[in-house]
Amino acid sequence: MQLGINLGYWGAGTDGDNLAVAQEADRLGYAVCWAAEAYGSDAATVLTWVAAQTERIDVGSAIFQIPARQPAMTAMTAATLDSLSGGRFRLGLGVSGPQVSEGWYGVKFDKPLSRTREYVEIVRKAMTRERLSYDGAHWTLPLPDGPGKPIKLTVHPEREHIPLYIAAIGPKNLEQTGEIADGALLIFPSAEHLEDTAIKHLRAGREKAGKTLDGFDVCPTLPLALGEDKDVERLADTFRPYTALYVGGMGSRKQNFYNQLARRMGYEAAADEIQDKYLSGDKQGAAAAVPHDLIDRTTLLGSVERIADRMKAYAAAGVTTLTLAPAGFTLDERLASLRAGTQAMELAGLA
């Protein structure tokens, strides 16, 4: 199992420290540094900034939003980033959610599975540098009865095959991800529930493609907070607003993928209460309603020894790249959390 880091969204108040965190992760031998985008900072600019000032660590989009870019533009960006970074780019894609897709990008959030499949096919075809033509339900290239002609990418990526990941939560999306991608980006992963909530669906998709999970990157993100084991409840409390936002407010009442995931993990009643309070405007009440156990199972909290034990559980569950979001109110605290990750890996015998 390898380690990665996730810088999250640029503009969240820790921007001045993010580069230092990425550089320390590079020095410590972390495998990949991911950056996110929603409706603020874009991931491509952040990754370019990080890649220019690191040496070995891969840089990855977690995620480039599918409604934000035409697939050919994503292929151009991926090829450029791979070339500029010396072959260190990983392409992560996701459909985002209905609020962002329709409210920010003006793109109808419908048929996300078929849209993702076509998008991946076009991106991969474009990056082969063959002339691009495609006839699908969502994209037709070139447009018929017009002046467009099949053209090909002029940039040469550093590698023939850039690893492609998909952010997936629901069973059908996970199965398709196993079928068409090189890796899966997971969120709120519980080692105890991972087989039922993710791995079995990914495996089914791999089998559809005539493959196994060998070589497929299972890549969940977990916040990490370093402290004494007696303070685990206090450490968990720092992530209550984060968990409440996703389970309660990320999406509509009818379409919240994170709320549905919490239900599949056995937290049906809590998921109802969190969503009811969050959508009624009671964000503090929603945070208070998040069960401690849900936070503890989907984060890494406490001493290096306790974190090492949790890392063993994730490795045993099938995780191949464990992405950390190192928490801390200061740069020194975030760097300490980052170093704790490598110490825990060594203690667990996973390094």
C-alpha positions as CSV (number, residue, x, y, z in Angstrom):
1,M,0.0,0.0,0.0
2,Q,1.3,3.5,-0.9
3,L,0.5,6.8,0.6
4,G,-0.9,9.9,-1.1
5,I,-2.1,13.3,0.1
6,N,-5.1,15.4,-0.8
7,L,-4.7,19.2,-0.7
8,G,-8.4,19.7,-1.1
9,Y,-9.7,23.0,-2.5
10,W,-7.4,25.9,-3.0
11,G,-8.9,29.0,-1.3
12,A,-9.9,27.1,1.9
13,G,-7.6,29.3,4.0
14,T,-4.5,27.1,4.0
15,D,-3.2,28.0,0.6
16,G,0.1,29.5,1.9
17,D,0.9,26.1,3.5
18,N,-0.3,23.7,0.8
19,L,2.9,24.0,-1.3
20,A,5.0,23.3,1.8
21,V,2.8,20.3,2.6
22,A,3.2,18.9,-1.0
23,Q,7.0,19.5,-0.9
24,E,7.3,17.6,2.4
25,A,5.2,14.8,1.1
26,D,7.5,14.7,-1.9
27,R,10.6,14.5,0.4
28,L,9.0,11.8,2.5
29,G,8.3,9.6,-0.5
30,Y,4.5,9.9,-0.8
31,A,3.3,8.5,-4.1
32,V,0.8,11.1,-5.2
33,C,-0.6,14.6,-4.4
34,W,-4.2,15.2,-5.4
35,A,-6.1,18.5,-5.7
36,A,-9.9,19.0,-5.9
37,E,-12.2,21.4,-7.6
38,A,-15.9,22.3,-7.1
39,Y,-16.9,25.9,-7.9
40,G,-13.8,27.8,-6.7
41,S,-10.2,26.9,-7.5
42,D,-9.6,24.7,-10.5
43,A,-7.5,21.6,-10.1
44,A,-5.4,22.0,-13.2
45,T,-3.8,25.3,-12.2
46,V,-3.1,24.0,-8.7
47,L,-1.5,20.8,-10.0
48,T,0.7,22.7,-12.4
49,W,1.9,24.9,-9.5
50,V,2.7,21.9,-7.4
51,A,4.3,19.9,-10.1
52,A,6.7,22.8,-11.0
53,Q,8.0,22.8,-7.4
54,T,8.3,19.1,-6.6
55,E,10.5,16.4,-8.0
56,R,9.2,12.9,-7.6
57,I,5.6,12.9,-6.4
58,D,2.8,12.3,-8.9
59,V,0.1,15.0,-9.2
60,G,-3.5,14.0,-9.7
61,S,-6.9,15.6,-10.2
62,A,-9.4,14.5,-7.6
63,I,-11.3,15.4,-9.6
64,F,-11.7,17.2,-12.9
65,Q,-15.4,17.7,-13.1
66,I,-16.9,16.1,-16.3
67,P,-19.6,18.9,-16.7
68,A,-16.9,21.6,-16.6
69,R,-14.9,20.5,-19.7
70,Q,-15.4,19.0,-23.0
71,P,-13.6,15.6,-23.1
72,A,-11.1,16.8,-25.8
73,M,-10.2,19.7,-23.5
74,T,-9.5,17.2,-20.7
75,A,-7.3,15.2,-23.0
76,M,-5.4,18.3,-23.8
77,T,-5.0,19.2,-20.2
78,A,-3.9,15.7,-19.2
79,A,-1.4,15.5,-22.0
80,T,0.1,18.9,-21.1
81,L,0.3,18.2,-17.4
82,D,1.9,14.8,-18.1
83,S,4.5,16.4,-20.4
84,L,5.3,19.4,-18.1
85,S,5.6,17.1,-15.0
86,G,7.8,14.6,-16.7
87,G,5.2,11.8,-16.6
88,R,3.9,12.4,-13.1
89,F,0.2,13.1,-13.9
90,R,-2.8,11.0,-12.9
91,L,-6.2,11.9,-14.3
92,G,-9.1,11.7,-11.9
93,L,-12.7,12.3,-13.3
94,G,-16.1,12.6,-11.7
95,V,-19.6,13.8,-12.6
96,S,-19.8,16.2,-9.6
97,G,-23.4,16.5,-8.3
98,P,-26.7,17.9,-9.6
99,Q,-26.4,21.2,-7.8
100,V,-23.0,22.1,-9.2
101,S,-23.5,20.5,-12.6
102,E,-26.8,22.3,-13.3
103,G,-26.4,25.4,-11.1
104,W,-22.8,26.3,-11.9
105,Y,-22.0,24.8,-15.2
106,G,-25.5,24.7,-16.7
107,V,-25.2,21.1,-17.7
108,K,-28.1,18.8,-17.1
109,F,-27.3,16.1,-14.6
110,D,-28.8,13.1,-16.3
111,K,-27.5,9.7,-17.3
112,P,-24.2,10.1,-15.4
113,L,-23.1,6.5,-16.1
114,S,-23.4,6.6,-19.9
115,R,-22.0,10.2,-19.9
116,T,-19.0,9.1,-18.0
117,R,-18.4,6.1,-20.2
118,E,-18.5,8.2,-23.4
119,Y,-16.3,10.8,-21.8
120,V,-13.6,8.3,-20.9
121,E,-13.7,6.7,-24.3
122,I,-13.2,10.1,-26.0
123,V,-10.4,11.2,-23.6
124,R,-8.6,7.9,-24.1
125,K,-9.0,8.0,-27.9
126,A,-7.8,11.6,-28.1
127,M,-4.7,10.8,-26.0
128,T,-3.7,8.0,-28.4
129,R,-3.1,10.9,-30.9
130,E,-5.3,9.3,-33.6
131,R,-7.7,11.5,-35.5
132,L,-10.7,12.0,-33.3
133,S,-14.1,11.0,-34.3
134,Y,-16.9,9.7,-32.1
135,D,-20.6,8.9,-32.5
136,G,-22.4,8.6,-29.2
137,A,-25.6,9.6,-27.3
138,H,-23.9,12.6,-25.6
139,W,-21.1,13.6,-28.0
140,T,-20.7,13.5,-31.7
141,L,-17.3,14.5,-33.1
142,P,-17.0,16.1,-35.6
143,L,-20.5,17.6,-35.6
144,P,-22.4,16.4,-38.7
145,D,-23.1,18.6,-41.7
146,G,-20.6,21.2,-40.7
147,P,-17.0,22.3,-41.4
148,G,-15.5,20.2,-38.7
149,K,-13.0,17.5,-39.6
150,P,-11.4,14.8,-37.5
151,I,-8.2,16.2,-36.0
152,K,-5.6,14.8,-33.6
153,L,-3.8,16.0,-30.5
154,T,-0.6,17.8,-31.2
155,V,0.9,17.5,-27.7
156,H,2.9,14.3,-27.0
157,P,2.2,13.0,-23.5
158,E,5.2,11.8,-21.6
159,R,3.6,8.3,-21.4
160,E,1.5,6.3,-23.8
161,H,-1.0,5.6,-21.0
162,I,-1.9,8.1,-18.4
163,P,-3.6,6.4,-15.3
164,L,-7.3,7.3,-15.3
165,Y,-9.3,7.3,-12.1
166,I,-13.0,7.8,-11.5
167,A,-14.6,9.1,-8.3
168,A,-17.3,6.6,-7.5
169,I,-19.7,6.1,-4.6
170,G,-22.8,4.2,-5.8
171,P,-22.8,0.5,-6.7
172,K,-23.5,1.0,-10.4
173,N,-20.8,3.7,-10.7
174,L,-18.3,1.6,-8.8
175,E,-19.0,-1.4,-11.1
176,Q,-18.5,0.8,-14.2
177,T,-15.4,2.3,-12.7
178,G,-13.9,-1.2,-12.3
179,E,-14.7,-1.9,-15.9
180,I,-13.4,1.2,-17.6
181,A,-10.8,2.9,-15.3
182,D,-7.4,2.2,-13.8
183,G,-8.4,3.2,-10.3
184,A,-11.2,4.4,-8.1
185,L,-11.3,7.5,-5.9
186,L,-13.3,6.8,-2.8
187,I,-14.6,9.0,0.0
188,F,-15.8,8.1,3.6
189,P,-14.3,4.7,3.4
190,S,-14.7,2.4,6.3
191,A,-12.2,-0.6,6.3
192,E,-14.9,-2.7,8.0
193,H,-17.5,-2.0,5.3
194,L,-15.2,-1.6,2.3
195,E,-15.8,-5.0,0.8
196,D,-19.6,-4.5,0.7
197,T,-19.7,-0.8,-0.1
198,A,-17.0,-0.7,-2.8
199,I,-14.6,-3.6,-3.5
200,K,-17.2,-6.2,-4.5
201,H,-18.7,-3.7,-7.1
202,L,-15.2,-2.8,-8.4
203,R,-14.4,-6.5,-8.7
204,A,-17.6,-7.2,-10.7
205,G,-16.7,-4.4,-13.1
206,R,-13.2,-5.8,-13.6
207,E,-14.7,-9.2,-14.3
208,K,-16.9,-7.7,-16.9
209,A,-13.8,-6.4,-18.6
210,G,-12.1,-9.8,-18.3
211,K,-9.7,-8.5,-15.6
212,T,-9.0,-8.9,-11.9
213,L,-8.3,-6.2,-9.3
214,D,-4.5,-6.8,-9.8
215,G,-3.0,-3.5,-10.9
216,F,-6.2,-1.6,-10.2
217,D,-5.7,1.3,-7.7
218,V,-8.2,1.5,-4.9
219,C,-7.6,5.0,-3.6
220,P,-9.7,6.3,-0.7
221,T,-9.1,9.7,1.1
222,L,-9.1,9.8,4.8
223,P,-8.5,12.9,7.1
224,L,-5.8,12.3,9.6
225,A,-5.5,14.0,13.0
226,L,-2.6,13.2,15.2
227,G,-3.0,13.2,19.0
228,E,-3.1,11.0,22.1
229,D,-5.5,8.1,22.1
230,K,-7.4,9.5,25.1
231,D,-8.3,12.5,22.9
232,V,-9.8,10.6,20.1
233,E,-13.3,11.9,20.7
234,R,-12.1,15.5,20.7
235,L,-10.1,14.8,17.5
236,A,-13.2,13.3,15.9
237,D,-15.2,16.4,16.8
238,T,-13.1,18.5,14.5
239,F,-14.5,16.5,11.6
240,R,-18.1,16.8,12.5
241,P,-18.9,19.8,10.3
242,Y,-17.1,18.1,7.4
243,T,-19.1,14.9,7.7
244,A,-22.3,16.8,8.3
245,L,-21.8,18.9,5.1
246,Y,-21.4,15.8,2.9
247,V,-24.0,13.5,4.5
248,G,-26.5,16.3,5.1
249,G,-26.0,19.0,2.6
250,M,-24.0,17.8,-0.4
251,G,-26.9,17.3,-2.9
252,S,-30.6,17.4,-2.6
253,R,-32.8,15.4,-0.3
254,K,-33.5,12.9,-3.1
255,Q,-30.0,12.8,-4.5
256,N,-27.2,12.8,-2.0
257,F,-24.6,10.1,-2.8
258,Y,-22.9,10.5,0.6
259,N,-26.1,10.2,2.5
260,Q,-26.8,7.0,0.7
261,L,-23.3,5.7,1.5
262,A,-23.9,6.3,5.2
263,R,-27.1,4.4,5.0
264,R,-25.3,1.4,3.3
265,M,-22.8,1.5,6.2
266,G,-25.7,1.0,8.7
267,Y,-26.3,4.6,9.8
268,E,-29.8,5.0,8.3
269,A,-31.4,6.8,11.3
270,A,-28.4,9.1,11.8
271,A,-28.3,9.9,8.0
272,D,-32.0,11.0,8.2
273,E,-31.4,13.2,11.2
274,I,-28.2,14.8,9.8
275,Q,-29.9,15.6,6.5
276,D,-33.1,16.9,8.1
277,K,-31.2,19.3,10.4
278,Y,-28.7,20.4,7.7
279,L,-31.3,21.2,5.1
280,S,-33.4,23.1,7.6
281,G,-30.5,25.3,8.3
282,D,-29.4,23.8,11.6
283,K,-25.8,23.0,10.7
284,Q,-24.6,22.8,14.3
285,G,-27.4,20.4,15.1
286,A,-26.5,18.3,12.0
287,A,-22.8,18.2,13.1
288,A,-23.9,17.1,16.6
289,A,-26.0,14.3,15.1
290,V,-23.1,12.7,13.4
291,P,-22.2,9.5,15.3
292,H,-18.7,9.3,16.7
293,D,-18.3,5.8,15.3
294,L,-19.0,7.0,11.8
295,I,-16.2,9.6,12.0
296,D,-13.8,7.2,13.7
297,R,-14.3,4.6,11.0
298,T,-13.8,7.0,8.1
299,T,-10.8,9.0,9.5
300,L,-7.4,8.2,11.0
301,L,-7.3,9.5,14.6
302,G,-5.0,9.4,17.6
303,S,-1.4,8.1,18.1
304,V,0.9,6.8,15.5
305,E,0.3,3.3,16.9
306,R,-3.5,3.6,16.6
307,I,-3.2,5.0,13.1
308,A,-0.9,2.1,12.1
309,D,-3.5,-0.4,13.3
310,R,-6.1,1.3,11.1
311,M,-3.7,1.3,8.2
312,K,-3.3,-2.4,8.5
313,A,-7.1,-2.8,8.3
314,Y,-7.3,-0.7,5.2
315,A,-4.5,-2.7,3.5
316,A,-6.2,-5.9,4.4
317,A,-9.5,-4.6,3.0
318,G,-7.9,-4.0,-0.4
319,V,-6.7,-0.4,-0.4
320,T,-3.7,0.1,-2.6
321,T,-3.1,3.9,-2.2
322,L,-4.2,5.5,1.0
323,T,-4.7,9.2,0.5
324,L,-4.3,11.3,3.6
325,A,-5.8,14.8,4.3
326,P,-3.4,15.8,7.1
327,A,-5.3,18.0,9.6
328,G,-3.9,20.8,11.7
329,F,-4.5,24.5,12.6
330,T,-0.9,25.4,11.7
331,L,1.6,24.3,9.1
332,D,3.7,22.6,11.8
333,E,0.7,20.6,12.9
334,R,-0.1,19.6,9.3
335,L,3.5,18.6,8.7
336,A,3.5,16.5,11.9
337,S,0.4,14.7,10.7
338,L,2.1,14.1,7.4
339,R,5.2,12.6,9.0
340,A,2.9,10.5,11.3
341,G,1.6,8.9,8.1
342,T,5.0,7.6,7.1
343,Q,5.8,6.6,10.7
344,A,2.6,4.6,10.9
345,M,3.2,2.9,7.6
346,E,6.6,1.8,8.8
347,L,5.2,0.6,12.2
348,A,2.5,-1.3,10.4
349,G,5.1,-3.0,8.2
350,L,3.5,-1.6,5.0
351,A,6.2,0.7,3.8
